[in-house]
Amino acid sequence: DMNVADATAMARIHHQWLPDRIDYEPGISVDTLRLLRDMGHQISAKPRILGATQSIYSDTNNNRQGASDSRRQGAGAVAEPR
């Protein structure tokens, strides 16, 4: 139930195959990390920023919303009128 900007701003988890581990961003709960560890996953020792996204959401009426990830300097969003 998030809008595209809220979803873009949420903390992320990334599973890397080689090396086989889970990296995570600040904001992932200790409980979530514990559950992943209990499932047998190797968890990175500390959080880090995992990249940046540019997101577009299009609903069933073809209305669009855009969001730029604020994790990187210079992030911004541009809207083009139709």
C-alpha positions in Angstrom: 0.0 0.0 0.0 2.9 2.4 -0.6 3.2 5.0 -3.3 6.2 4.8 -5.7 8.2 7.4 -3.7 7.7 5.6 -0.4 8.6 2.2 -2.0 11.7 3.7 -3.6 12.9 5.1 -0.2 12.5 1.9 1.7 15.6 0.0 2.9 16.7 -2.8 0.6 18.1 -6.4 0.9 20.3 -7.9 -1.7 21.3 -11.6 -2.0 24.6 -12.1 -3.6 25.4 -15.6 -5.1 29.2 -15.3 -5.1 30.1 -14.8 -2.3 26.9 -16.3 -1.0 25.7 -13.6 1.4 23.0 -11.1 2.1 23.8 -7.4 2.1 21.4 -5.0 3.6 20.8 -1.3 4.1 20.3 0.7 7.3 16.7 0.4 8.4 16.3 -3.4 8.0 15.2 -4.6 11.4 17.3 -6.8 13.7 14.4 -9.3 13.8 14.4 -9.6 10.0 18.2 -10.2 10.0 17.8 -12.8 12.7 15.1 -14.6 10.8 17.3 -14.7 7.7 20.2 -15.9 9.7 18.0 -18.6 11.3 17.1 -19.8 7.7 20.8 -20.4 7.1 21.7 -17.2 5.3 25.1 -15.5 5.8 24.5 -11.8 6.6 27.1 -9.1 6.0 28.7 -7.7 9.1 27.3 -4.2 8.6 24.8 -2.4 6.5 25.7 -0.4 3.4 23.9 1.6 0.7 22.9 -0.8 -2.2 22.6 1.4 -5.2 20.0 3.8 -6.6 16.9 3.4 -8.6 14.7 5.5 -10.8 11.1 4.2 -10.5 8.0 4.7 -12.6 4.6 3.4 -11.5 1.8 3.2 -14.1 -1.8 2.4 -12.9 -4.6 0.7 -14.8 -5.6 4.1 -16.3 -2.1 4.7 -17.5 -1.5 7.5 -15.0 2.2 7.6 -14.1 4.1 8.6 -11.1 7.9 8.8 -10.9 10.4 8.8 -8.0 14.1 9.3 -7.9 16.1 7.5 -5.2 17.6 9.9 -2.7 20.5 7.6 -1.8 22.7 9.2 -4.4 23.8 12.9 -4.6 22.1 14.8 -7.4 19.0 12.6 -7.4 16.0 14.3 -9.0 12.8 13.5 -10.8 11.5 14.9 -14.0 7.9 14.7 -15.2 6.9 15.1 -18.9 3.4 16.2 -19.6 1.4 14.1 -22.0 
